[in-house]
């Protein structure tokens, strides 16, 4: 993603990140799962090497 949006400028990058991660992956109709891990040399720091975001089987009600 970084290679694809780097020429868009700051606002374009912000928009692309928001669309991909917030609007698509973390949408209300998704069951988002983040795979997290760390490195042996830096056990206090975590990275997200993968994200799975399948369609939610049951709808979520917001009040």
ABEGO torsion letter per residue (X at the ends): XAAAAAAAEAAAAAAAAAAAAAAAAABAABBBBBBBBBBAABAABBBBABBBBBBBABBBBBX
